[in-house]
Amino acid sequence: MSISSSMNASVSGLAANASRLATISDNIANSSTYGYKRAVTDFESMVIESGRGTYSAGGVRTSVSRLVDERGALVSTSNPTDLAVRGRGMLPVTTATAVAIGNGENPLLLTTTGSFRPDAQGYLVSPGGLVLLGVPALADGTIPNYPRDSVDGLVPVQINANQFAGEATTRISLAVNLPATSTREGATGGTETLSVEYFDNLGASSNLSFSFTPTVPANGASNEWTMQIRDSESDVDADGIPDLVAEYTLVFDASRGGGGTLASVAGTAAGLGGPYDPSSGSLTIAVNGGPMEIMIGELGSSIGLTQLSDAFAPVSISKNGTPVGSLTSIEVDRNGFVRASFDIGINRILYQIPLVDVPNVNGLETLDQQSFRVTPTSGSFFLWDAGDGPTGDIVSYAREESATDVAGELTALIQTQRAYSSNAKVIQTVDEMLQETTNIKR
């Protein structure tokens, strides 16, 4: 009977609008929740086949979906590990519970924003218990190749606030002037010395001792010096002097225009030290911790070792390497590199945070704490470098606001209330009509 179908249709209308009211109330309640994605209720009419001359109301049914592809505005914060994704892509996270178990099985969850701070073990965790995942860097700061369609390369990001770091010295550049008068006949032949500090592989301070001994000829000028290098970390002789690690013969140009520059560099009969490379102006010696490159200047160049006038003058000494320093801060750049800064002025890459992308983001399963899980509806995931492919970049010191438009939700609330009241009115009308039918026979 069509009157009964009218009541059933209105009952389904009440249920449908009650479902819409639930999504509206959820959206308004989460209007201040960072990273919240708005839920919407879609109405679908139900058509029931009717005979000729009659019509049965089919009513309405609903489906609720989450608009994950809608992004909220980004707001700045004061925490360097407050992260948000600007553009397509999501941050890989897992649960703190899974990390605490420690069996290596960390389920992949996704989120578009999070306020991550180190916990007692140093893991970057959000207040809701989501642990940030990343790819650990190698010792030299490079990121190794890792599977892009699997979580095998991802580990929880862990920061040791008490860690130390230092860089070994591998290169020293010398700019030293040797006195030309010391290589002339009648000179005293005094040796010039120079000590240069370097840092070994363990961050300890060591020294290279350079000695320059002139060759004094019987007549004229030789323009020749013998350079010896000793490493404080080498074995010492009976007099407590470290053994030689390198010895070279230096000859300087005395011609007009090129006077005072290096003319040749050759190893001595002792055979200590690596060959001189004229293209780079460097030679490589073996110190206790490994090879050390010494830049003394190219042949014919006024930069490096020179022989001019009558003064011994170390003009410039530069080197790489640093002593051991303490961690001062952690930051994440737009490409997802987690960088640790130390009080000695160096920074190191510890992890890279990839961005996860799926073909259908609205097909992700919604979980607590504004997190999502990959489903067959969303399609398989792929790990991109931030800023590569279709993905956006990662913004630190930022959070993503809720995607809820309160004004729009209140407007929808009014519409829902009116629709609910109208369906209730239809039920009341059907009830009155059925009452009239009952009253036909008294």
C-alpha positions as CSV (number, residue, x, y, z in Angstrom):
1,M,0.0,0.0,0.0
2,S,1.4,3.4,-1.0
3,I,0.4,5.0,2.3
4,S,2.6,2.5,4.2
5,S,5.4,3.0,1.7
6,S,5.2,6.7,2.4
7,M,5.7,6.1,6.1
8,N,8.6,3.7,5.5
9,A,10.3,6.3,3.2
10,S,10.0,9.0,5.8
11,V,11.4,6.7,8.4
12,S,14.4,6.1,6.2
13,G,14.6,9.9,5.7
14,L,14.7,10.3,9.5
15,A,17.6,7.8,9.7
16,A,19.4,9.4,6.8
17,N,19.2,12.9,8.3
18,A,20.2,11.5,11.6
19,S,23.3,10.1,9.9
20,R,24.0,13.5,8.3
21,L,23.6,15.2,11.6
22,A,26.2,12.8,13.1
23,T,28.8,13.8,10.5
24,I,28.0,17.5,10.9
25,S,28.4,17.2,14.7
26,D,31.7,15.3,14.2
27,N,33.0,18.0,11.8
28,I,32.0,20.8,14.2
29,A,33.5,19.0,17.2
30,N,36.8,18.7,15.3
31,S,36.9,22.2,13.9
32,S,40.0,22.8,16.0
33,T,41.6,19.4,15.5
34,Y,44.9,19.6,13.6
35,G,44.8,17.5,10.4
36,Y,41.1,16.5,10.7
37,K,39.5,15.5,7.4
38,R,35.8,16.4,7.0
39,A,33.2,13.6,6.8
40,V,30.3,13.9,4.4
41,T,27.0,12.0,4.1
42,D,25.8,11.3,0.6
43,F,22.1,10.5,0.0
44,E,21.0,7.9,-2.5
45,S,17.4,7.4,-3.6
46,M,15.9,3.9,-3.5
47,V,13.4,3.1,-6.3
48,I,11.0,0.2,-5.8
49,E,9.3,-1.2,-9.0
50,S,5.6,-0.5,-8.8
51,G,2.6,-1.8,-10.8
52,R,0.7,0.3,-13.3
53,G,-1.3,3.0,-11.6
54,T,0.5,2.7,-8.3
55,Y,3.6,4.0,-6.8
56,S,5.6,2.8,-3.8
57,A,8.0,5.2,-2.1
58,G,11.5,3.6,-1.9
59,G,13.0,6.0,0.5
60,V,16.6,7.0,0.9
61,R,19.8,5.5,2.1
62,T,23.2,7.1,2.9
63,S,26.9,6.5,2.5
64,V,29.5,8.3,4.6
65,S,32.9,9.2,3.2
66,R,36.0,11.0,4.4
67,L,37.4,13.7,2.2
68,V,41.1,13.0,2.8
69,D,42.1,15.0,-0.3
70,E,40.8,18.2,1.3
71,R,43.6,20.0,3.0
72,G,43.5,22.6,5.8
73,A,45.5,25.7,6.0
74,L,49.0,25.5,7.5
75,V,49.8,27.4,10.7
76,S,53.2,28.1,12.1
77,T,54.5,26.7,15.5
78,S,57.6,26.9,17.6
79,N,58.5,23.3,17.5
80,P,61.0,22.2,14.7
81,T,59.5,18.7,14.6
82,D,56.0,19.9,14.1
83,L,55.5,18.7,10.5
84,A,52.9,19.2,7.8
85,V,52.7,18.2,4.1
86,R,52.3,21.0,1.7
87,G,50.7,19.4,-1.4
88,R,50.1,15.7,-2.2
89,G,51.6,12.9,-0.1
90,M,51.4,11.8,3.5
91,L,53.9,11.2,6.4
92,P,54.7,7.6,7.2
93,V,54.0,6.8,10.9
94,T,53.4,3.7,13.1
95,T,52.0,3.1,16.5
96,A,54.0,3.6,19.7
97,T,52.6,0.3,20.9
98,A,54.2,-1.6,17.9
99,V,57.6,0.2,18.5
100,A,57.5,-0.7,22.2
101,I,57.0,-4.4,21.4
102,G,60.2,-4.2,19.3
103,N,59.6,-7.2,17.1
104,G,60.3,-5.2,13.9
105,E,56.7,-5.4,12.8
106,N,55.7,-1.8,12.5
107,P,52.4,-1.3,10.7
108,L,52.4,1.5,8.2
109,L,49.9,4.3,9.0
110,L,49.7,7.7,7.2
111,T,49.0,11.2,8.4
112,T,49.3,14.7,6.9
113,T,50.5,16.5,10.0
114,G,51.8,15.8,13.4
115,S,53.5,17.3,16.4
116,F,56.4,15.0,17.0
117,R,58.7,15.3,20.1
118,P,61.3,12.8,21.5
119,D,60.1,10.5,24.1
120,A,62.2,8.9,26.9
121,Q,63.8,6.6,24.3
122,G,64.3,9.4,21.8
123,Y,61.6,8.3,19.4
124,L,59.8,11.1,17.7
125,V,56.2,10.6,18.9
126,S,53.0,12.6,18.6
127,P,50.8,13.2,21.6
128,G,48.4,10.6,20.3
129,G,51.1,7.9,20.1
130,L,52.1,8.0,16.4
131,V,55.8,7.4,15.8
132,L,57.4,9.0,12.8
133,L,59.1,6.6,10.3
134,G,62.1,7.4,8.1
135,V,65.1,5.9,6.2
136,P,68.3,5.9,8.3
137,A,71.3,7.6,6.7
138,L,74.7,5.9,6.4
139,A,77.7,7.1,8.4
140,D,78.7,9.6,5.7
141,G,75.2,11.2,5.6
142,T,74.0,9.6,2.4
143,I,70.7,7.8,2.1
144,P,70.9,4.2,0.9
145,N,68.7,2.7,-1.8
146,Y,65.5,1.3,-0.2
147,P,62.4,-0.4,-1.5
148,R,59.8,2.2,-2.5
149,D,56.8,-0.1,-2.4
150,S,57.5,-1.7,0.9
151,V,58.0,-0.7,4.6
152,D,61.2,-2.7,4.8
153,G,63.5,0.3,4.6
154,L,61.6,2.4,7.2
155,V,62.5,2.5,10.8
156,P,61.2,4.6,13.7
157,V,63.0,7.9,13.9
158,Q,65.1,8.0,17.1
159,I,67.1,11.0,18.3
160,N,69.7,10.6,21.0
161,A,69.7,14.0,22.7
162,N,73.1,13.2,24.4
163,Q,74.9,12.1,21.3
164,F,78.3,13.5,20.3
165,A,79.8,14.0,16.8
166,G,83.1,15.1,15.3
167,E,84.7,15.1,11.9
168,A,88.2,13.7,11.2
169,T,90.7,16.0,9.4
170,T,91.4,14.6,5.9
171,R,92.7,17.8,4.2
172,I,95.2,20.5,5.2
173,S,96.0,23.5,3.0
174,L,99.3,25.3,3.6
175,A,100.2,28.8,2.4
176,V,103.8,29.4,3.8
177,N,106.6,31.6,2.6
178,L,110.1,30.3,2.9
179,P,113.0,32.7,3.1
180,A,114.9,32.8,-0.2
181,T,118.1,34.0,1.5
182,S,118.4,30.7,3.4
183,T,119.3,28.8,0.2
184,R,122.2,31.1,-0.8
185,E,125.9,30.5,-0.3
186,G,127.1,31.4,3.1
187,A,123.6,31.0,4.7
188,T,123.4,29.4,8.1
189,G,121.0,26.7,6.9
190,G,118.6,26.9,9.8
191,T,115.5,24.7,9.7
192,E,112.1,26.3,9.8
193,T,109.4,24.4,11.7
194,L,105.6,24.6,11.7
195,S,103.1,22.6,13.8
196,V,99.5,22.0,12.5
197,E,96.8,20.6,14.7
198,Y,94.4,18.0,13.2
199,F,91.6,15.8,14.5
200,D,91.8,12.1,14.3
201,N,89.0,9.6,13.7
202,L,88.0,9.7,17.3
203,G,87.9,13.5,17.5
204,A,91.1,13.7,19.5
205,S,93.6,16.5,18.8
206,S,96.9,15.5,17.1
207,N,99.7,17.3,15.4
208,L,101.6,17.3,12.1
209,S,105.1,18.8,12.4
210,F,106.5,20.3,9.2
211,S,110.2,21.1,9.0
212,F,111.8,22.9,6.1
213,T,115.6,22.5,5.7
214,P,117.3,24.6,3.1
215,T,120.1,23.3,0.8
216,V,123.0,25.7,1.1
217,P,125.3,25.5,-2.0
218,A,129.0,26.4,-2.2
219,N,128.2,29.0,-4.8
220,G,125.1,30.9,-5.9
221,A,121.6,29.9,-4.7
222,S,120.1,26.4,-4.7
223,N,116.4,27.5,-4.2
224,E,115.9,24.0,-2.8
225,W,114.4,22.8,0.5
226,T,113.8,19.4,2.1
227,M,110.3,19.2,3.7
228,Q,109.8,16.5,6.4
229,I,106.5,15.7,8.0
230,R,106.1,13.9,11.3
231,D,102.8,12.7,12.9
232,S,102.5,13.0,16.7
233,E,100.5,9.7,16.6
234,S,103.4,7.8,15.0
235,D,105.9,5.7,16.8
236,V,108.8,7.7,18.5
237,D,112.5,7.1,18.4
238,A,114.8,6.9,21.4
239,D,114.8,10.7,21.7
240,G,111.0,10.8,21.8
241,I,110.7,12.3,18.3
242,P,107.9,10.8,16.1
243,D,109.0,8.9,13.1
244,L,108.9,10.5,9.6
245,V,105.7,10.0,7.6
246,A,106.8,11.9,4.5
247,E,109.8,13.6,3.0
248,Y,110.0,15.7,-0.2
249,T,112.5,17.9,-2.1
250,L,111.0,21.3,-3.0
251,V,112.6,23.4,-5.8
252,F,111.5,27.0,-6.4
253,D,111.6,29.0,-9.6
254,A,114.1,31.8,-9.7
255,S,113.2,33.1,-13.1
256,R,111.8,36.6,-13.8
257,G,108.0,36.5,-13.7
258,G,107.7,33.2,-11.9
259,G,110.2,33.8,-9.1
260,G,109.4,32.3,-5.8
261,T,106.8,29.8,-7.0
262,L,107.2,26.0,-6.9
263,A,109.1,24.6,-9.8
264,S,109.2,20.9,-8.8
265,V,108.2,18.6,-6.0
266,A,109.9,15.2,-5.7
267,G,110.1,12.4,-3.2
268,T,113.5,11.7,-1.6
269,A,115.4,8.5,-1.4
270,A,113.6,7.7,1.9
271,G,110.5,7.0,-0.2
272,L,108.1,8.4,2.4
273,G,104.8,10.0,1.3
274,G,102.7,9.7,-1.7
275,P,103.4,11.3,-5.1
276,Y,102.8,15.0,-5.7
277,D,99.8,15.7,-8.0
278,P,100.7,18.9,-10.1
279,S,97.1,19.2,-11.4
280,S,95.7,19.7,-7.9
281,G,98.8,20.9,-6.1
282,S,98.4,18.3,-3.4
283,L,100.2,15.3,-2.0
284,T,98.8,12.5,0.1
285,I,100.5,11.2,3.2
286,A,99.6,8.3,5.5
287,V,99.0,9.4,9.1
288,N,98.0,7.1,11.9
289,G,94.2,7.4,11.2
290,G,94.4,7.0,7.4
291,P,95.3,9.1,4.3
292,M,95.7,12.9,4.7
293,E,95.7,15.3,1.7
294,I,98.2,18.1,2.0
295,M,97.6,21.1,-0.4
296,I,100.9,22.9,-1.0
297,G,100.0,24.6,-4.3
298,E,100.3,24.0,-8.0
299,L,103.6,24.5,-9.9
300,G,104.0,28.1,-10.9
301,S,101.2,29.3,-8.6
302,S,101.6,32.0,-5.9
303,I,99.1,30.2,-3.8
304,G,100.6,27.6,-1.4
305,L,104.3,27.3,-0.7
306,T,106.5,30.2,-1.9
307,Q,110.1,31.3,-1.5
308,L,110.5,35.0,-1.3
309,S,112.5,37.6,0.6
310,D,114.1,36.7,3.9
311,A,111.2,35.9,6.2
312,F,109.6,32.6,7.2
313,A,105.8,33.4,7.2
314,P,102.9,30.9,7.6
315,V,100.4,33.0,5.7
316,S,97.4,30.7,5.9
317,I,96.6,27.3,7.3
318,S,93.2,25.8,6.7
319,K,91.8,22.3,7.3
320,N,88.6,20.4,7.6
321,G,87.6,18.3,10.6
322,T,86.2,19.3,13.9
323,P,86.6,18.3,17.6
324,V,83.8,16.4,19.3
325,G,80.6,18.5,19.9
326,S,77.2,18.0,21.5
327,L,73.8,17.9,19.8
328,T,72.0,21.2,20.0
329,S,69.0,21.0,17.8
330,I,67.1,18.8,15.3
331,E,65.4,20.2,12.1
332,V,63.6,18.7,9.1
333,D,64.0,20.4,5.8
334,R,61.6,20.5,2.9
335,N,63.0,17.4,1.3
336,G,62.5,15.4,4.5
337,F,66.1,15.2,5.7
338,V,66.3,15.1,9.4
339,R,69.4,17.2,10.3
340,A,71.2,17.2,13.6
341,S,73.1,20.4,14.5
342,F,76.1,20.3,16.9
343,D,77.7,23.1,19.0
344,I,80.9,22.8,17.0
345,G,79.1,24.2,13.9
346,I,78.5,21.0,11.9
347,N,75.3,19.3,11.0
348,R,74.6,15.7,10.0
349,I,71.8,14.0,8.1
350,L,70.3,11.3,10.3
351,Y,67.2,10.2,8.4
352,Q,65.1,11.0,5.4
353,I,61.3,11.1,5.7
354,P,59.7,10.0,2.5
355,L,56.2,11.0,1.5
356,V,53.7,8.2,0.9
357,D,51.2,8.5,-2.0
358,V,48.3,6.3,-3.1
359,P,46.2,6.5,-6.2
360,N,42.9,7.1,-4.3
361,V,43.5,8.9,-1.0
362,N,39.8,9.1,-0.3
363,G,39.8,5.3,-0.2
364,L,42.1,5.1,2.8
365,E,40.7,3.7,6.0
366,T,40.3,6.3,8.7
367,L,41.7,5.6,12.1
368,D,42.2,7.5,15.4
369,Q,44.6,10.5,15.7
370,Q,44.0,11.7,12.2
371,S,45.8,8.6,10.8
372,F,44.9,6.4,7.8
373,R,45.6,2.9,6.6
374,V,46.1,1.7,3.0
375,T,43.2,-0.4,1.7
376,P,42.5,-2.2,-1.6
377,T,40.2,0.8,-2.4
378,S,43.0,3.3,-2.0
379,G,45.4,1.3,-4.1
380,S,49.0,0.3,-3.4
381,F,51.4,2.9,-1.9
382,F,54.7,4.3,-3.2
383,L,57.4,6.1,-1.2
384,W,58.5,9.3,-2.9
385,D,61.3,11.7,-1.9
386,A,59.5,14.9,-0.8
387,G,59.2,17.2,-3.7
388,D,59.7,14.4,-6.3
389,G,57.0,13.0,-8.6
390,P,53.5,14.1,-7.7
391,T,54.3,14.9,-4.0
392,G,54.7,18.2,-2.3
393,D,57.2,19.1,0.3
394,I,57.5,18.8,4.1
395,V,57.1,22.0,6.2
396,S,58.6,22.1,9.7
397,Y,57.5,24.5,12.4
398,A,54.0,24.0,11.0
399,R,50.7,22.1,11.6
400,E,47.8,21.6,9.2
401,E,44.5,23.0,10.5
402,S,41.2,21.1,10.4
403,A,39.5,21.0,7.0
404,T,36.1,21.9,8.7
405,D,34.3,25.0,7.5
406,V,32.2,25.9,10.5
407,A,29.9,28.3,8.6
408,G,29.2,25.6,5.9
409,E,28.5,23.0,8.6
410,L,26.0,25.3,10.4
411,T,24.2,25.9,7.1
412,A,24.1,22.2,6.5
413,L,22.8,21.8,10.1
414,I,19.8,24.0,9.4
415,Q,19.1,22.1,6.2
416,T,19.3,18.8,8.0
417,Q,17.0,20.0,10.8
418,R,14.4,21.2,8.3
419,A,14.6,17.9,6.4
420,Y,14.3,15.9,9.6
421,S,11.2,17.9,10.6
422,S,9.7,17.5,7.2
423,N,10.1,13.7,7.3
424,A,8.6,13.7,10.8
425,K,5.7,15.7,9.4
426,V,5.1,13.1,6.7
427,I,5.0,10.4,9.3
428,Q,2.5,12.4,11.3
429,T,0.4,12.9,8.2
430,V,0.4,9.2,7.3
431,D,-0.6,8.4,10.8
432,E,-3.6,10.8,10.5
433,M,-4.5,9.3,7.2
434,L,-4.4,5.8,8.6
435,Q,-6.5,7.0,11.5
436,E,-9.1,8.4,9.1
437,T,-9.1,5.0,7.3
438,T,-9.7,3.3,10.6
439,N,-12.6,5.7,11.4
440,I,-14.5,4.7,8.2
441,K,-16.2,2.0,10.2
442,R,-17.1,2.8,13.7
